Amino acid sequence: MRVSLVFVAVMAVSVTASIIPGRRQEKAVCTTPQCVLAAADLLQAMDPTADPCKDFFEFACGGWIKKHPIPDSKSRWTQFDILRDELTAFLRGTLEATGSANDARPLAQAREMYSACMNTDALETVGLKPLTDLLALFGGWPMTSTNWNTNSFDWTVATAAARRLYGSSIFVTVYNYLDSKNTSQSSIYIDQSSLGLPRSTLTGSTPSSSAVFGAYVTFATGAAKAIRDSLGSAATDAQIESDVEAMWRFESELAKITTPPEDRRNNTRMYNPLLLTQIQDWTDSVGATSPQSQIDWSVYLNAIYNEGAGVEVPTNERIIVVETDYLKKLVALLDVTDNRVIANYVHWRLVRSLLDDTTQRMRDLLFDFQKVQLGTSSPSARWLTCTDKVNNLVGYALSGPYVDETFSDDSKTQVETMIGNLKVAFKALVDEASWMDESTKVVAREKADYMSQFVGYPDFVKNKTAVEEYYSGLTTSKDTHFLNIQSANNFLNTKDGQTLRGPTDRTRWNTFPTIVNAFFEPEMNSITFPAGILQNPFFLEGRPWAMNYGSIGVIIGHEITHGFDDQGRQSDKFGNTADWWTEQTVNNYLERAQCFIDQYDNYYPPEFNGTIHVNGINTQGENIADNGGLREAFRAYQNYVAANGEEDLLPGLEQYSPSQIFFISYGNIWCGHETPQRLENLILTDPHSPSYYRVVGPLSNSEDFVRQFGCPAGSPMNRVDKCVIW
């Protein structure tokens, strides 16, 4: 079906050869299957009637938007989402395939997990008992009972267990990772926790706060009533509704004491090493008197690490506190809050994180909430949900079959070569940066050279013995989905906790190959490109390099630039937080970063009639990376052409030069759209700008783009005051 559409698309658009006068050239046209398919992908996505100098997103993606309406089960539909669903469909085939004696045991366990997840009849038979049994360990959910005893609940016991068993963070986030000022060792971090809703929604500062908040209250109330009914309790609707009201008022107060993301971009401010005894004295100094506000940090941390990973946390342990003020404010808030309210909230957060793994009634409640929050109109297919759950938990077990089928050694070599070329381009831009002094340039080049890279997959995923060793100790069952979720999470949390005392392994992968994403890790000074994203439309062997550099090349540049964005610039080549910039260069950098903040702050999606704009502060790191990645990738492509000669034209797109194809390919990877509800949620919570602005923002700052498309000065895609750092 796809092949037939390809040739129809090529034939339909090949007659429109004069969109940009003077661009048609008598040059060779590439007619290989890869070029024909690549051209068809671009052609079906474009709207050639749009003016690329007025709205390049419409020009590159207008056709794509019309041909790809948002599916009912989605709140967003983008090139990334399509590739993710293709990857998930492949994994589904692996999970549903009949196993063989040659399969690694973890692959068989992944199939057991999938089978248990898909068995909704068994889930209904078991009902909510696994969940209510869990809640009973902490005294039960007060609002679902008529005989709850306040002395039966200790939030530190409950939240430590939630962290140990499920990785859930309630009130405080506890994790271990490389010490950001000495990355040769690991440390325990304590930070503020996430919330049940975006902070701005809980504080009532967004246009949709009322509707989303109302749906959230309905969601919590419905879940409590379902658990009450399962228990056969005599708790009344009025009791539950009253408790939910007190609970959401408490969560709103909790939201107010958290530090907003705008104020969480200074690494030095958020690095506060204290001995465990100092933390104890420090929070005790608040003067709290109620039992629920008196935290025994030694007991709490050992409940996570010693009981879980067998790693003792002594009283002289050095802990890094990320948000110091939050801890004191938390103690003060808990001191004036009734223990019943605290217990209701903790149990609700546990229920919220696990209800999707129980009954259809609970899943329906979740979907009803998501309809309001995200704008979806039908639930996801069960196979999609179950495949994602298994992949997110035991992705390495699925990676061998995936990379064998989808990612060749040649592809790995080509991507690694591109990374090297992008680093060369980045260092050339450093050399040309008039705002940097020479001593800072030297260190910047060193950091780029030292940046390590992970491409495709770790070798061990193709080794049966190594995969079995990695998952040694994991227990699963084909019958008990809820317990599988607990077992897998507990296994992963234990495995992670045991790295606390180990040496830093700079060769260790920290993500699965079966992920459609790319990463920069500041503390490792590393970039990662899993096999999942090294697929069409981001990368494809045999198609023009203009397309590969315009797509995955820009993403590679994006991740490299993260090492030098507003946060990445705060760490050195070893990943240590360090001040390696001269004062004047820092001032110059901040002035240029402010340009990006102001630019993106002034993007108002038309869906909201001027009431919501992109958050220029929260998105500045990603915006700097987008802009820098684009500039570096085009420079790397120019270097490729200088060494190898001009590439052939694409069939049906002969009117566009290869350099123009580079920019069209860049626009193409961001083709996508969202429901208004999802778009608002993204603006509130996502450090990335919406897709539309990831195209028009960087391109309107790009002199390279302006030259290639001849955009007049002051036109929408040729900003007068361009923002440039890298």
C-alpha positions in Angstrom: 0.0 0.0 0.0 2.8 2.4 0.9 4.6 1.8 -2.4 1.6 2.7 -4.5 1.0 5.9 -2.5 4.7 6.8 -3.0 4.5 6.8 -6.8 1.2 8.6 -6.9 2.7 11.3 -4.7 5.7 11.7 -7.0 3.6 11.9 -10.1 1.2 14.4 -8.5 3.7 17.0 -7.5 6.4 16.7 -10.1 4.6 19.3 -12.3 5.0 22.1 -9.7 8.5 22.9 -10.6 8.4 26.7 -10.4 7.4 27.4 -6.8 10.7 29.2 -6.2 11.8 30.8 -9.4 15.3 30.1 -10.6 15.8 27.1 -8.5 15.3 24.4 -11.2 18.7 23.2 -12.4 19.8 20.8 -15.1 21.3 18.3 -12.8 21.2 14.6 -12.2 18.2 13.2 -10.4 18.5 10.4 -8.0 16.2 7.5 -9.0 17.3 4.8 -6.5 14.4 3.2 -4.5 15.7 5.0 -1.4 15.5 8.4 -3.2 12.1 7.7 -4.7 10.8 6.7 -1.2 12.5 9.7 0.5 11.1 12.1 -2.0 7.6 10.7 -1.6 7.8 11.1 2.2 8.6 14.8 1.8 6.1 15.4 -1.0 3.2 13.9 0.9 4.0 16.1 3.9 4.5 19.4 2.1 2.1 22.1 1.1 3.9 23.6 -1.9 1.3 26.4 -2.2 2.5 27.8 1.1 5.1 30.5 1.1 8.2 29.1 2.9 9.3 32.6 3.9 6.0 33.3 5.7 5.3 30.0 7.4 7.8 27.2 6.9 6.0 24.8 9.1 2.9 25.0 6.8 5.2 24.7 3.8 7.0 21.5 5.1 4.1 20.0 7.1 0.8 21.4 5.7 0.1 18.2 3.7 1.1 16.0 6.6 -1.3 17.7 9.0 -4.2 17.2 6.5 -3.4 13.5 5.9 -2.7 12.7 9.5 -5.6 13.7 11.8 -5.1 13.0 15.5 -6.3 9.4 16.2 -9.2 9.2 18.7 -7.0 7.4 21.2 -4.2 10.1 21.0 -3.9 13.7 22.2 -0.9 14.3 20.0 0.1 12.9 16.6 3.6 13.6 15.3 6.4 12.0 13.4 7.8 10.8 16.7 4.4 9.3 17.7 4.1 7.4 14.5 7.6 5.9 14.8 6.9 5.0 18.4 3.7 3.1 17.4 5.7 1.4 14.6 8.3 0.3 17.2 5.6 -0.8 19.6 3.9 -2.9 16.9 7.3 -4.6 16.2 7.7 -5.3 19.9 4.1 -6.7 20.0 5.1 -9.2 17.4 8.1 -10.3 19.5 5.9 -10.5 22.7 3.2 -12.5 21.0 5.5 -14.9 19.1 5.9 -18.4 20.3 9.1 -18.8 22.3 11.9 -21.2 21.6 14.5 -23.0 23.8 17.1 -20.6 22.4 15.4 -17.5 23.8 17.0 -15.7 26.8 15.0 -16.3 30.0 14.2 -12.5 30.3 12.5 -12.6 26.9 10.3 -15.4 28.1 9.6 -13.3 31.2 8.7 -10.3 29.1 6.2 -12.5 27.3 4.8 -13.6 30.6 4.4 -10.0 31.7 2.6 -9.2 28.4 0.3 -12.2 28.6 -0.7 -11.3 32.2 -1.3 -7.6 31.2 -3.5 -8.7 28.2 -5.6 -11.1 30.3 -8.2 -8.6 31.3 -10.6 -11.4 32.4 -8.1 -12.4 35.1 -7.7 -8.7 36.1 -11.5 -8.5 36.7 -11.5 -11.8 38.6 -8.8 -10.6 40.9 -10.4 -7.1 41.1 -9.0 -4.5 43.4 -7.7 -6.9 46.1 -4.0 -6.6 45.2 -4.3 -2.8 45.5 -6.4 -2.8 48.7 -3.9 -5.3 50.2 -1.1 -2.9 49.5 -3.0 0.0 51.0 -3.8 -2.1 54.1 0.0 -2.4 54.8 -0.2 1.3 55.7 -3.4 1.3 57.6 -5.8 1.6 54.6 -7.1 4.6 52.7 -9.0 6.6 55.4 -11.8 7.9 53.2 -12.7 4.4 52.2 -13.2 3.2 55.7 -15.3 3.9 58.7 -12.8 2.7 61.3 -9.5 4.2 60.2 -7.0 4.6 63.1 -4.7 7.6 62.8 -2.0 5.8 64.8 -1.9 3.1 62.0 -0.4 5.5 59.5 3.2 6.9 59.2 3.7 8.7 55.9 7.5 8.0 55.9 6.9 4.3 56.1 4.3 4.4 53.3 6.3 6.7 51.0 9.5 4.8 51.5 7.8 1.6 50.5 6.2 3.3 47.5 9.7 4.5 46.4 11.3 1.1 47.1 8.6 -1.1 45.5 7.4 1.2 42.6 9.8 4.0 42.2 7.0 6.5 43.2 8.0 9.8 44.8 5.6 11.3 47.3 6.5 14.5 49.2 10.2 14.0 48.5 12.2 12.5 45.6 15.1 10.3 46.7 17.5 9.0 44.1 21.2 8.2 43.7 23.3 9.4 40.8 26.7 10.8 40.0 27.7 13.6 42.4 27.5 16.6 40.1 30.6 18.2 41.6 32.6 14.9 41.7 31.3 12.6 39.0 33.8 9.9 39.9 31.4 8.9 42.7 27.7 8.6 43.3 25.6 10.4 46.0 22.1 10.2 47.3 19.9 13.2 46.3 16.9 14.5 48.1 14.6 16.8 46.1 11.0 18.1 46.1 8.5 15.6 44.6 6.2 15.7 41.6 2.5 16.5 42.0 -0.7 14.9 40.8 -1.3 17.8 38.5 0.9 20.6 37.0 1.9 23.1 39.6 0.3 25.9 37.7 -3.0 24.0 37.5 -3.0 23.3 41.3 -2.3 27.0 42.0 -5.1 28.0 39.6 -3.0 30.2 37.3 -4.0 28.7 33.9 -7.3 29.2 31.9 -8.1 25.5 32.1 -7.3 25.1 35.8 -11.0 24.9 36.8 -12.0 22.3 34.3 -8.9 20.1 34.8 -9.1 20.4 38.6 -12.8 19.5 38.6 -12.0 16.4 36.5 -9.2 15.6 38.9 -11.5 15.8 41.9 -14.1 13.6 40.1 -11.3 11.1 39.3 -10.1 10.8 42.9 -13.7 10.6 44.2 -14.6 7.9 41.8 -11.4 5.8 42.6 -12.2 6.1 46.4 -15.8 4.9 45.8 -14.5 2.0 43.8 -12.2 0.9 46.5 -14.9 1.4 49.2 -17.2 -0.8 47.2 -14.5 -3.4 46.7 -13.9 -3.5 50.5 -17.6 -3.6 51.3 -17.1 -0.6 53.5 -19.9 1.5 55.0 -18.1 4.8 54.1 -20.6 7.2 52.7 -20.3 9.3 49.5 -20.5 12.4 51.7 -17.5 11.3 53.7 -15.5 10.5 50.6 -16.4 13.9 49.0 -15.5 15.8 52.1 -12.1 14.0 52.4 -11.3 14.6 48.7 -12.0 18.3 49.2 -9.6 18.5 52.2 -7.1 16.4 50.2 -7.0 18.7 47.1 -6.8 21.8 49.3 -3.7 20.2 50.9 -2.2 19.4 47.5 -2.7 23.0 46.4 -0.8 24.2 49.4 1.9 21.6 48.7 2.1 23.0 45.1 2.7 26.5 46.5 5.8 25.5 48.5 7.5 23.7 45.5 10.0 25.7 43.5 8.7 26.5 40.0 10.7 25.1 37.1 11.7 28.7 36.1 13.8 28.8 39.2 15.4 25.4 38.8 18.1 26.2 36.2 21.0 27.1 38.5 23.0 24.0 39.2 25.1 25.6 42.0 22.0 26.8 43.9 20.6 23.3 43.8 23.8 21.6 45.0 23.7 21.5 48.8 25.7 18.7 50.3 24.9 17.9 54.0 25.6 15.0 56.3 22.6 13.0 57.2 22.9 14.3 60.8 22.9 17.9 59.5 19.7 17.3 57.5 18.1 15.9 60.7 19.2 18.9 62.8 18.2 21.2 60.0 14.6 20.0 59.5 14.2 19.5 63.3 15.0 23.2 63.7 11.7 24.1 62.1 10.2 23.5 65.6 7.5 21.1 64.4 5.5 19.4 67.1 3.1 17.0 65.5 4.2 13.4 64.9 3.7 13.6 61.1 6.1 16.4 60.8 9.0 14.8 62.7 11.0 13.0 60.1 13.7 10.4 61.0 15.8 10.7 57.9 18.1 7.8 58.9 15.1 5.4 59.2 13.5 6.8 56.0 16.6 6.5 53.8 17.5 3.0 55.1 13.9 1.9 54.4 14.6 2.7 50.8 18.2 1.6 50.4 18.9 -1.0 53.1 15.6 -2.8 52.9 15.6 -2.6 49.1 19.1 -2.8 47.8 20.9 -4.0 50.9 22.9 -0.8 51.0 23.2 0.8 54.5 23.0 4.5 54.8 25.1 5.5 57.9 24.4 8.7 59.9 27.5 10.4 58.4 26.3 9.8 54.9 26.8 12.8 52.6 23.5 13.7 51.0 22.9 16.3 48.3 19.8 18.4 49.0 18.4 20.0 45.9 15.7 22.3 47.3 16.6 23.2 50.8 13.8 25.6 51.4 11.3 23.1 50.2 12.2 20.6 53.0 11.7 23.2 55.7 8.4 24.4 54.2 7.3 20.7 53.9 7.9 20.1 57.6 6.0 23.3 58.5 3.1 22.3 56.2 2.9 18.8 57.6 3.0 20.2 61.1 -0.3 22.1 60.6 -2.0 19.3 58.5 -4.2 16.6 60.1 -2.7 13.2 59.7 -5.9 11.9 58.1 -5.5 14.4 55.3 -1.9 13.4 54.8 -2.8 9.7 54.8 -5.6 10.3 52.3 -3.2 12.1 50.0 -0.4 9.5 50.2 -2.9 6.7 49.5 -4.4 8.6 46.6 -1.0 9.0 45.0 -0.4 5.3 45.4 -3.8 4.5 43.9 -3.3 7.0 41.1 0.0 5.4 40.1 -1.4 1.8 40.1 -5.0 1.9 39.2 -4.3 1.4 35.5 -3.1 -2.1 36.4 -6.3 -3.1 38.0 -10.0 -3.2 36.8 -11.9 -1.8 33.9 -13.8 0.5 36.2 -10.6 2.1 37.3 -9.3 2.4 33.8 -12.5 4.1 32.8 -12.0 6.6 35.6 -8.5 7.3 34.3 -9.7 7.7 30.7 -12.5 10.1 31.8 -9.9 12.3 33.4 -7.6 12.2 30.4 -10.5 13.2 28.2 -10.6 16.5 30.0 -6.9 16.9 30.7 -5.5 15.8 27.3 -8.5 15.8 24.9 -8.5 12.1 23.9 -11.8 10.6 22.8 -11.1 6.9 23.1 -8.8 4.7 25.1 -5.6 3.2 23.7 -5.7 -0.4 22.4 -4.9 -2.8 25.2 -2.0 -4.3 23.2 -0.4 -0.9 22.9 -0.7 -0.2 26.6 0.7 -3.6 27.6 3.6 -3.6 25.1 4.6 -0.1 26.3 4.5 -1.3 30.0 6.7 -4.3 29.3 9.1 -2.3 27.2 9.4 0.5 29.9 10.2 -2.1 32.5 12.4 -4.7 30.7 13.4 -3.1 27.5 16.8 -4.7 27.3 15.1 -8.1 27.1 13.3 -7.0 23.9 16.3 -5.1 22.4 18.1 -8.0 20.8 15.4 -9.0 18.4 14.6 -5.4 17.7 18.2 -4.3 16.7 18.8 -7.5 14.8 15.8 -6.7 12.6 16.0 -2.9 12.3 19.5 -1.5 12.8 22.5 -2.6 10.8 26.2 -2.3 11.6 26.5 0.0 8.6 23.9 2.3 10.0 25.8 2.4 13.3 29.0 3.3 11.5 27.3 6.0 9.5 25.7 7.7 12.5 29.0 7.6 14.4 30.7 9.3 11.5 28.0 11.9 11.5 28.6 12.5 15.2 32.2 13.1 14.5 31.4 15.5 11.7 28.9 17.4 14.0 31.6 17.8 16.6 33.9 19.3 14.0 31.2 21.7 13.0 30.5 22.7 16.6 34.1 23.4 17.3 34.3 25.5 14.2 31.4 27.6 15.4 33.2 27.9 18.8 36.2 29.3 16.9 34.0 31.8 15.1 32.1 33.0 18.3 33.1 36.6 18.7 31.5 36.8 22.1 33.8 34.1 23.6 37.3 34.8 24.8 40.1 32.4 23.7 40.6 30.7 27.1 36.9 29.8 27.3 37.0 28.5 23.7 39.9 26.2 24.5 37.8 24.5 27.3 34.7 24.4 25.2 36.6 22.5 22.4 38.0 20.1 25.0 34.5 19.4 26.4 33.2 18.7 22.9 36.2 16.3 22.2 35.7 14.5 25.5 31.9 14.0 25.0 31.2 10.3 24.8 28.6 8.8 22.6 26.3 5.8 22.7 24.8 4.7 19.3 22.2 2.1 18.6 22.5 -0.4 21.4 24.8 -1.8 24.1 26.6 -5.0 22.8 25.3 -7.1 25.7 21.7 -7.1 24.4 22.8 -9.5 21.6 24.4 -11.9 24.1 21.9 -14.3 25.7 24.1 -15.0 28.7 24.7 -11.3 29.4 21.0 -10.5 29.1 20.2 -13.3 31.6 22.9 -12.0 33.9 21.5 -8.5 33.8 18.0 -9.7 34.7 19.1 -12.3 37.3 16.7 -12.1 40.2 13.7 -10.9 38.3 10.6 -12.9 39.0 7.4 -12.8 36.8 4.2 -14.8 36.3 1.9 -15.1 33.4 -1.1 -14.8 35.7 -0.5 -11.9 38.1 -0.2 -8.6 36.3 -0.3 -6.4 39.4 2.5 -8.4 41.1 4.6 -8.4 37.9 4.5 -4.6 37.9 5.6 -4.5 41.6 8.3 -7.2 41.0 9.8 -5.5 38.0 9.9 -2.1 39.6 11.3 -3.5 42.8 14.0 -5.3 40.8 15.0 -2.2 38.9 15.0 0.0 42.0 17.2 -2.5 43.8 19.6 -2.8 40.9 19.8 1.0 40.7 20.3 1.4 44.5 23.2 -1.0 44.4 25.1 1.4 42.1 25.4 3.9 45.0 28.6 2.4 46.3 30.1 1.3 42.9 32.6 3.2 40.8 31.4 5.4 37.9 31.0 3.4 34.8 31.2 5.7 31.9 30.5 2.9 29.4 27.1 2.0 30.9 23.9 2.6 28.9 21.2 4.4 30.8 18.3 3.8 28.4 16.9 1.0 26.3 17.6 0.8 22.5 13.8 0.4 22.1 13.2 4.1 22.7 12.3 6.8 20.2 14.3 9.6 21.7 17.9 11.0 22.2 19.6 12.2 25.3 22.4 14.3 26.7 23.6 13.4 30.3 25.3 16.4 31.9 27.1 14.4 34.6 28.4 11.9 32.1 29.1 14.5 29.3 27.6 11.9 27.0 25.1 11.8 24.1 22.9 8.8 23.4 21.0 7.8 20.2 19.0 4.6 20.7 18.2 2.4 17.7 14.6 3.4 18.1 15.2 6.9 16.8 17.7 5.9 14.1 14.9 5.0 11.7 13.0 6.8 9.0 12.1 9.7 8.9 15.1 10.6 11.2 17.7 8.4 9.5 17.8 6.0 6.6 20.7 4.4 4.8 21.0 5.2 1.1 18.9 8.4 1.0 20.6 11.8 0.3 22.8 13.1 3.0 20.9 16.4 2.9 18.0 14.5 4.4 20.0 12.6 7.0 21.9 15.8 8.1 18.6 17.8 8.1 16.9 15.2 10.4 19.1 13.1 12.6 22.0 15.4 12.0 20.1 18.3 13.7 19.1 16.0 16.5 22.8 15.0 17.0 23.7 18.7 17.0 20.9 19.4 19.4 22.3 16.9 21.9 25.8 18.1 21.5 24.6 21.7 22.1 22.9 20.6 25.3 26.4 20.4 26.8 26.6 24.1 26.2 23.1 25.4 26.8 22.1 27.5 29.8 22.4 24.4 32.1 24.9 22.3 30.3 27.5 25.1 30.2 27.6 24.9 34.0 29.6 21.5 33.9 33.0 20.7 32.6 34.3 17.9 30.3 34.0 15.3 33.2 30.4 16.4 34.0 31.3 18.2 37.1 29.6 21.4 38.0 32.4 23.9 37.5 32.9 27.6 36.7 35.1 27.4 33.5 33.9 30.5 31.8 35.4 34.0 32.2 33.1 36.6 33.7 32.8 38.6 30.4 32.0 35.5 28.4 29.3 34.5 30.9 27.8 38.0 30.6 27.9 37.8 26.8 26.3 34.4 26.9 23.5 35.5 29.3 22.7 38.4 27.0 22.3 36.1 24.1 20.3 33.6 26.1 17.9 36.4 27.0 17.3 36.9 23.3 15.9 33.3 23.1 13.9 33.8 26.2 12.2 36.9 24.8 11.7 35.4 21.4 9.9 32.3 22.6 8.0 34.2 25.3 6.3 36.0 22.5 4.9 32.9 20.8 1.2 32.7 21.5 -0.5 29.6 20.0 -3.6 30.9 18.3 -5.8 28.2 20.0 -5.7 30.2 23.2 -6.6 33.7 21.9 -3.6 35.3 23.5 -4.1 33.8 27.0 -1.2 31.4 26.9 2.3 31.7 25.6 5.4 29.5 25.4 7.5 29.8 28.5 10.8 31.2 27.3 12.6 30.5 30.5 11.6 26.9 30.9 12.2 26.1 27.3 15.5 28.0 26.8 17.8 25.0 27.1 15.9 23.1 24.4 15.5 26.2 22.3 19.3 26.9 22.4 19.9 23.3 21.5 17.4 23.4 18.6 19.0 26.5 17.2 22.6 25.4 17.7 21.8 21.9 16.4 20.4 23.3 13.2 23.3 25.6 12.6 25.9 22.8 13.3 24.1 20.3 11.1 24.0 22.6 8.1 27.7 23.4 8.6 28.5 19.7 8.8 26.4 19.1 5.6 28.3 21.9 3.8 31.5 20.2 4.8 30.2 16.9 3.4 29.4 18.6 0.1 32.8 20.3 0.0 34.5 16.9 0.4 32.2 14.8 -1.8 30.5 17.1 -4.2 26.9 18.3 -4.7 24.3 15.6 -4.3 21.7 14.7 -7.0 18.2 16.2 -6.9 15.2 14.3 -5.7 12.5 13.1 -8.1 9.5 15.3 -8.0 11.5 17.9 -6.0 13.9 18.9 -8.7 13.1 22.6 -8.1 14.7 22.4 -4.7 18.5 22.3 -4.2 20.0 19.7 -1.9 20.6 22.5 0.7 16.9 23.4 0.5 16.1 19.7 1.0 18.2 19.9 4.2 15.8 22.5 5.6 12.7 20.8 4.3 13.8 17.6 6.0 14.4 19.5 9.2 10.8 20.8 9.1 9.5 17.4 8.3 10.7 15.7 11.5 8.6 18.1 13.5 5.4 17.6 11.6 2.6 17.0 14.1 -0.2 18.6 16.0 -2.0 18.3 19.4 -5.4 18.7 20.9 -5.8 22.1 22.5 -5.8 20.4 25.9 -2.6 18.5 25.2 -1.0 21.6 23.8 -1.8 23.6 27.0 -0.4 20.7 29.1 2.8 20.7 27.1 3.3 24.4 27.5 2.8 24.0 31.3 5.0 21.0 31.8 7.3 20.3 28.9 10.8 22.0 28.6 10.5 21.6 24.8 8.6 24.2 22.7 5.6 22.9 20.7 6.5 21.4 17.4 5.4 24.4 15.3 7.8 26.7 17.2 10.6 24.2 16.9 10.5 24.8 13.2 9.7 28.5 12.8 11.8 29.6 15.8 15.2 28.2 14.7 14.7 28.8 11.0 13.8 32.5 11.5 17.1 32.9 13.3 19.1 31.1 10.6 21.1 33.1 8.1 21.7 29.8 6.3 18.0 29.2 5.8 17.4 32.7 4.7 20.0 32.5 2.1 18.8 29.2 0.7 15.2 30.3 0.4 15.8 34.0 -0.4 13.5 35.2 2.4 13.2 39.1 2.4 14.5 40.9 5.5 11.7 41.3 8.1 9.6 38.5 6.6 8.1 36.1 9.2 10.9 33.6 8.5 13.7 36.2 8.5 13.7 37.9 11.9 15.5 41.2 12.0 17.0 40.6 15.4 18.2 37.1 15.2 19.1 35.1 18.3 22.4 33.2 18.0 24.7 31.5 20.5 26.1 28.5 18.8 
